[in-house]
């Protein structure tokens, strides 16, 4: 919803390639690039010649090229994306499966459950690429993540009319119901996009013990007492907004729709045509009352949940400078950046988004990135 609501953005789709060739299956069912196996074999021979290593040992070569863990970048202000160093052929050999587990953080995963929360006007449908990638993620070998995409009240498959939603708690009822049904020891990673950032903040306050990590994806990340509407500074978004008055023009607006002619430039300026088409028939009005509501957040609840932020550099709905101001005002543990992504990274940069989510999932519960 970027700026006060959320919808589409731009033509000239430039979707990143998502195909891969030459994969082979290990006994565990995990897929590995065949070219890496061949390269690893050469390195192994060199290593054995240099270090007289027993023939029964397996190769030593970093899988950082194919690993979901991203490469380390120079920190600027807030902690940013990081990766492990490339392995040297002089390092000791490690069995293949152990190496994969170590590089991909399998043993350190706090939870395998991921809950995706859409932004204003969107629905669970917008996460279809992310859901598929996470469900098939080789990070977990044979079994991928257990992924749930929530349809908030008033979304495309929900029976509630957006004009009739009068509070944030009513809008979030499907998410609250899901979290209430989790077992006492179950935890999830919450991912919120756009106005979904406000939504997961509410959930973090209500269910801190059930949330292992929170991820704000080109999203509102507010502080206690703030309202989403206060961040409506984007001129393009304000031009696109069409206020709906189900109770009469002399009353407060009940929902927001967006000007059709501005949708592409606003939300999908880097997204593929097929995804823009999907959004054009799936977007719904955004209930207005939840946008006006002040968040009540405490350090003991909301503040106890680990927060991560993912910036989208080509976002026209929630522009990068606004995203950065949100992070400076309410610093998360770490900030990641999706270069070339519009307001809808799940469409424009699905693979890059997937890799960042895997990296966040693999961060150890005992590892505080603010101290790095």
N, C-alpha and C positions, 0 to 999 in steps of 0.2 A: 504494500500500500504506500510506500514511500512518500512521505511528506504529509499525509493525512489520510490517504487511502492507498490502494495499490492495484496495479493492472499491468498493461502490456508495454512493450517498447521496441522497436524498430525493424526496418527492412534490411536488405542486404545481409542475409543470414550468413554466419561464418562459423559453422559448427566444427569443433575439433574432431579429428579422426578417432574412431573408437574401434578400429579393427586391428587384429593382431594375427600374425602368421607364424607357423613353425613351432607350435606348442606341443609338448609331450607330457604324459601323465606319469607321476611317481606312483609307487605302490599305495601311498596314502590317499591318492586321488587328487593331490595338489598338482596344478599345472605349472610347468616351468618352460621358459623360452628355449627351444632347441639350440639356438645360436649361443646362448649362455652356457649350455652344457658342453658344447664343443670348445668354446673358449676356455672354460674351466678345466677341461681335460689337458689342454696345452699348458696352462698355468701349473696344474698338478705335476706334470712331468718335469717342468722346470724346477719346481719346488723340491721334488724328490731327489733330483740330481744335485741340487745345491745343499740340501740338508740331510740326505740319506734317510729319507722317511720310508717307513714300512709300506709295502705294496698294498696292505689291507686297508690303509687309510683312504679317506675320500677327499675331494678337492677343497681348496681354500680360495674362495673368490666372493667378494661382496655382491649381494643381490640388490644393491641400492638402485640400480638402473630399472629394475622391475618391481622393487619393493614399494608398498604403499607409503613408506616413510619418506617424507620429502627431503630435499637437500637443504643443508644449513645455509642461511643467509646472514649477512651482517646485520646486527641488531640496530634498529633506529628507534630510539625512544622506548616504546613498549616492546617486550620480548616478541620476536617474530619467528617465522618458520625455520626449522632446524633439521639436520640430518646427521647420520653417523659418518665417520671418516671411511674412505675407501680402504679395503683390506689390502695388505701387502703380501707378496708371495713369500716373504720371509716369516710371516706369522705362522703359528702352529696350525696344522690341519684340524678341521672340525667336520664331523659327520654331516652329510647333506641335510638330513631332517633336523638335526640340532641347529644347524646354521640357519635354516629357514625359520625355525621357531624363534631363534634369538633375534634375527633381523626384523621379523614381523611382529614380535612382541606377544606371541600367542599365550605364553605363560603369565603375562602381566595384565591381561585384560580383566578389568574390574567387572565388566558386564558385556554380554553379547546382544543386549536388547537396545534397539534404537527406535525412538519415537519422533516422527517428522510432523511439524506443525506448520501449516501453510499460512501465507500472508492474507491481508484483506482482499476479498474478491476472488481469491484462488480457492482451491480445494485439494483434497488428497490426490487427485488426478495429476497435479503438476509434478509430483515426485516419482513418476513411473520409471524414469531412467535411474534415479538414485536408488530406488527400491530394488530394481533388478541387479544393479552392480553390487550393492551391499549383500543381498541374499546369496549371490554367487561368489562373494569375496573369498579368494584363496588364503586370506589371512587366517582363516579358521580351518583350513584343510577341506575335509569333505563337507562340513556344515558351515554355511555363511551366517551372517547376522540374522537375528530375528527382528524384522522390521515392521513397524506399524505406522501407517500414515493416517492421521486423524482428519475427519471431516468436521470442522467446527459448525456451529449452528448457522443456518442460512446459506451454507455452501451448496454446490450443485446437486448433491444427492441427499441433502438434508431437507426435511419437510417444513422446517420453520421459515417463515418469511422474514427477511432481514429487517424490514420496516417494523416488525413487532418485537425485536430484541431491545430490551431496555436497560441492560447492565452487562458488564464485562463477565461476571460469573455465569450469566445466562448464555452468553456467546461461547464461553469455554466449557459448558456443561459436558460435551462429549469427551474432552481431555480430562476433566476432573473425574468423571465416571471411570475412565480407563485407569487412572492412577490409583483411585480408591480400591479397585479390584486387585491390584498387585499384592503379592504376599509381603509380609513384614520384612523379609530379608531380600526381596527382589529390588534391583535398581535398574534404571534406564539412563541412556544418553538422550537428552532432549535437544532437538534441533528446531529452531524457530526462524522463519523467514519473514522479513518485512514486519507487519503488525504482529506476526507470530512471535517476535521478540518480546513484545509486551505481554503476550499470552503465556510464554514459558516463564517469564519473571513472576507472574501471578502464581503459577504452579510451583515454582521454586520456593516461594514464601509459604505455600500451603502444604507441600510435601517434600521438605528438604532431605529427609532420610531416604527417599525413594529415587533421588536423582543423583547419579554418579558425576555427571558432567553436563553442562549446558553449552550449546553452541548457537551463537547469534549470526545468522547468515544475511548480510546486507540488511540488517534488522534494527529496529528501535531497541536500544538497551538503556532504559531509563533508571533514574534514581528515585528514592523514596519521595513521594509527594508530587512527582511529575506526571503530566498527561501526554499522551501521544500527539494530541492536537497542537501542543506547544511547539512541536518541531516541524510544523508545516511551513517551511520557508522556501520551498522549491517553487519557482515561478511557473515552470512547465506543468507541474502537478496542479497548482492552483488554477491554471487555465483549463485543465482537463476536467476538473471536478464539476459534476452536475448534482446539485442537492435535490433530494426527493422529500416531499412533504406529504406523507400519508395521512397526517392529522390536520392538514390545512396549511396554507401559506403563512398564516399568522402564528403558527406554532414552530417549535424547534424542528429542524430537519430530522427525519427518521433514518435516512440512509444516503449513501453517496454512490453515484454511478460515474462513469468516465466517458468523455467525449470520444466517440469512435475514431474520428480522424486523427487523434493524437495518441491512440493506444500503442501503436507500433513504436513510435519514437520515445515513448515514455518508459515502456517496460521490456521491449524485445528488440532493441537496436542491434544486438549481436546474435539473435536466436534464429534457428532454422525455420523455414517457412511452414513446415508441417506442424511444428509446435505452436507457432503463432495461430495457425488454423484451429488447432485443438483448443487453445485458450479463447479464441473468438467465440466459440460456441459453448464454453464452459464457465467463463467468468460470471460472477453474480454481484449485485450491489453490496456495498460494505455497510453494515449497521453503524449508525452514527453515535449512539449512546456510549458504547465501549471506548470510542476514541476520546470522549470527553472525560472519562473517569480517571481520577487520581489513583496511582498505584500506592499501596501501603506496604512498604518493604522494611524488614528489620535485618540487622547484622546477624542475629542468632539463627534466622531461617534462610532468607534469601542470600545473605552474606556468607553462609557456610557452604554453598554450592560452588564448585569450580566453574568459572566462566571463560569461554573462548570466543573470539570474534573473527569472522571471515569477511574481509572487505571485497567489494566488487568495483574494479577501477573504472568501468564504463557505464556505471549506473546513472541513469537520468531521472529516476524516481526518488532515490535516496542518494544524492551525489556523494562522491568520495569525501570531500571536505566535511560534510555533515556526519558521515560515518566516523571520521577521525575525531571530530569534536565529541561525539558520543563516547568514544573510547578514552579520550583524554579526561572527560568529566567523570567517568565511571570505569576506571581501568580494569580490563579483564586480565586473566593470567597470561594470555598470549594472543597476539594478533597475527592472522594469516592473510594473505592477499591473493586474489584470483585475478590475474592480469587478463585484460581483454574480455572480462565478463560484464554483461549488462545486469539489470535488476533481477534477472531470472537465471542464476547460475546453473540450476538443474536442467535448463534447456541449452544455454550457450556454452557452458564449460562442465559438462557432467563428469568427465573423467578426472579433470583436475580437482573438482569438488570432492569426488570419491576418494582420491588420494589423501586429501586433507582430513576428511572424516576418519579414514583409517589411521592416520597419524595421531589424531586426537584420541581415538579409542585405545590406542596402544600406549598412551602415556600412563606411567605407573601411578597408582594412588599415592605413593610416597614421594613422587617427584614434583617439586614445586618449581615451575618454570620461571616464576618471578625472581627467583634467586640466581638464575643462570646469567 
